[in-house]
Amino acid sequence: MCEAQGDELHLGAMYSNRACLWIMLNDPKRFDSDTKAVLELARRIGNIRLERDVQLNAGYFHYWRGEHAVAEPHVERVMSLDQKRLSQGYRPDGDVLLARVKWARGERGPASAIVRRVIEHQAGARENKQNELLLAPNDQMLLHVIALATSNGSAAEWDEALEEARQLAQGQELIEVLELRGIVAQEAGQTELARRAWDEALAVGENIPNVMAERIRARLAALKG
């Protein structure tokens, strides 16, 4: 119908929404095809918001798939678009995702620097009553989690963060958080804690489509090996 009417704006939205279906089905080939279609439309009609949304989705999908080097340019593009589109300030959900990508790539120092910058940004937004710049509850939760990962958070702090994630996570975020908790525990030599986190991640993944289950199963198998 959009094609028949020449409605490129809603055609782009359709491709963007359908790309989310390919994330759920873990189909990178069709995801990349629809993402390319969205980007071509968004740039032709000059719709920055449309490009921003699909770039963020691409960052998430490739990050969740463990393709961190592919994810990073998409997330950086989100941040660039935000700076161009919202000169008075923007909600830094892209920055929170970039910190997680950096951490996953082993760039712990840069990840920590991004976390500190976002925390300072949010404090300033609250002080100035700029509620439109505050992170959504799930993104605030993810900021809390990556802050713990970059600062050697205590077991009690992690327990609090996990309970928060169980209440606030959207989509596949809880699986991501549990996988990250297991990685942190494994790095600290806490094998049983890592196993519990990854077991819960797999249990959560039984009820929602996700792209991380195979990798988490491999992590558990490696623990047993």
C-alpha positions in Angstrom: 0.0 0.0 0.0 2.8 2.4 0.8 4.6 1.6 -2.4 1.3 2.1 -4.4 0.8 5.6 -2.8 4.5 6.6 -2.9 4.4 6.9 0.9 8.1 6.5 1.6 7.9 7.7 5.2 5.6 4.9 6.2 7.4 2.4 3.9 10.6 3.2 5.9 8.7 2.6 9.2 7.5 -0.7 7.9 11.0 -1.9 7.0 12.2 -0.7 10.4 9.5 -2.6 12.2 10.1 -5.7 10.1 13.8 -5.5 10.9 12.8 -6.0 14.5 11.1 -9.2 13.5 14.4 -10.5 12.1 16.1 -9.6 15.4 13.6 -11.8 17.2 14.1 -14.6 14.7 17.9 -14.1 14.7 18.0 -13.7 10.9 21.0 -11.4 10.2 20.6 -11.7 6.4 17.1 -10.4 6.2 17.8 -7.9 9.0 20.6 -6.4 7.0 18.5 -6.2 3.9 15.6 -4.3 5.6 18.1 -2.1 7.5 19.7 -1.2 4.2 16.3 -0.3 2.7 15.5 1.9 5.7 18.7 3.7 5.5 18.3 4.4 1.8 14.8 5.8 2.4 15.7 7.8 5.5 18.6 9.5 3.7 16.6 10.2 0.6 13.8 11.9 2.4 16.1 13.4 5.1 14.5 11.8 8.1 17.1 11.6 10.8 14.8 10.0 13.4 14.1 7.1 11.0 17.8 6.5 10.5 18.5 6.9 14.2 16.0 4.1 15.1 17.4 1.6 12.7 21.0 2.3 13.6 20.2 1.7 17.3 18.5 -1.5 16.4 21.5 -2.6 14.4 23.8 -1.8 17.2 21.7 -3.8 19.6 21.3 -6.8 17.3 25.0 -7.1 16.5 26.0 -6.5 20.1 23.7 -9.2 21.3 25.1 -11.6 18.6 28.6 -10.9 19.9 29.6 -9.0 16.8 31.0 -6.1 18.7 33.2 -4.6 16.0 30.1 -4.5 13.7 27.9 -3.0 16.4 30.2 -0.2 17.4 29.9 2.0 14.2 26.1 1.7 14.3 26.1 3.0 17.9 28.5 5.8 17.1 26.3 6.8 14.3 23.3 7.0 16.7 25.3 9.3 19.0 26.3 11.5 16.0 22.7 11.8 14.8 21.5 12.7 18.3 24.1 15.5 18.5 23.0 16.9 15.1 19.3 16.5 15.8 19.1 17.7 19.3 21.5 20.5 19.9 19.9 21.4 23.2 20.8 17.9 24.6 19.6 14.4 24.2 18.8 11.3 26.1 22.1 9.2 26.1 20.8 5.7 25.5 23.2 5.3 22.7 26.1 6.2 25.0 24.9 3.5 27.5 24.9 0.9 24.7 28.4 2.1 23.5 29.7 1.6 27.0 28.5 -2.0 27.0 30.0 -2.7 23.5 33.3 -1.2 24.7 33.3 -3.4 27.8 32.5 -6.5 25.8 35.4 -5.7 23.4 37.7 -5.6 26.4 38.1 -1.8 26.3 37.3 -1.4 30.0 38.9 2.0 30.4 36.9 3.7 27.6 33.8 1.9 28.9 34.3 3.3 32.3 34.9 6.8 30.9 31.6 6.7 29.0 29.8 5.5 32.2 31.2 8.4 34.2 30.2 10.9 31.5 26.6 9.6 31.4 26.3 9.6 35.2 27.4 13.2 35.2 25.1 14.1 32.4 22.1 12.5 34.2 23.0 14.3 37.4 23.0 17.6 35.6 19.7 16.9 33.8 18.1 16.1 37.2 19.5 19.2 38.8 18.2 21.4 35.9 14.9 19.6 35.8 15.4 18.5 32.2 13.3 15.4 32.5 13.3 14.9 28.7 17.0 14.2 28.9 16.7 11.5 31.6 17.2 7.9 30.6 14.1 5.6 30.5 13.9 3.3 33.5 15.3 0.3 31.5 18.2 2.3 30.2 18.9 3.6 33.7 19.0 0.0 34.9 21.5 -0.9 32.1 23.7 2.1 33.1 23.7 0.8 36.6 24.7 -2.7 35.4 27.6 -1.5 33.2 28.7 0.8 36.0 29.0 -2.2 38.3 30.9 -4.1 35.6 33.4 -1.3 35.2 33.9 -0.8 38.9 34.1 -4.2 40.5 30.7 -3.9 42.1 30.1 -6.0 45.3 27.9 -9.1 45.4 25.2 -7.1 47.2 25.2 -4.4 44.6 24.9 -7.0 41.8 22.0 -8.7 43.6 20.2 -5.3 43.8 21.0 -4.6 40.1 19.7 -8.1 39.0 16.4 -7.6 40.9 16.1 -4.2 39.2 16.7 -5.8 35.9 14.1 -8.5 36.5 11.6 -5.7 37.0 12.6 -3.2 34.3 14.3 -5.0 31.5 12.7 -4.9 28.1 13.0 -7.5 25.3 16.2 -9.4 25.6 17.9 -7.1 28.1 17.5 -9.4 31.1 19.3 -12.2 29.2 22.1 -9.7 28.4 22.4 -8.6 32.0 22.5 -12.2 33.3 25.1 -13.1 30.8 27.2 -10.1 31.8 26.8 -11.0 35.5 28.1 -14.5 34.7 31.1 -13.2 32.8 32.0 -10.9 35.8 31.6 -13.7 38.2 33.7 -16.1 36.1 36.5 -13.5 35.8 36.4 -13.3 39.6 36.8 -17.1 39.9 33.2 -17.4 41.1 32.3 -20.4 38.9 29.1 -21.4 40.7 27.7 -17.9 40.6 28.5 -17.7 36.9 26.7 -21.0 36.4 23.6 -19.7 38.2 23.5 -16.5 36.2 23.7 -18.3 32.9 21.2 -21.0 33.9 18.7 -18.2 34.7 19.6 -16.5 31.4 18.7 -19.7 29.5 15.5 -20.0 31.5 14.5 -16.5 30.7 15.3 -17.1 27.0 12.8 -20.0 26.9 9.9 -17.5 27.1 11.1 -14.9 24.6 12.9 -15.0 21.3 16.6 -14.3 21.8 19.9 -14.4 20.0 22.2 -15.2 22.9 21.1 -18.7 24.0 23.6 -20.6 21.9 26.5 -18.6 23.2 25.4 -18.9 26.8 25.0 -22.7 26.4 28.6 -22.7 25.2 29.7 -20.8 28.2 28.1 -23.3 30.5 29.6 -26.2 28.6 33.0 -24.7 29.0 32.5 -24.4 32.8 31.8 -28.1 32.9 34.8 -28.9 30.7 
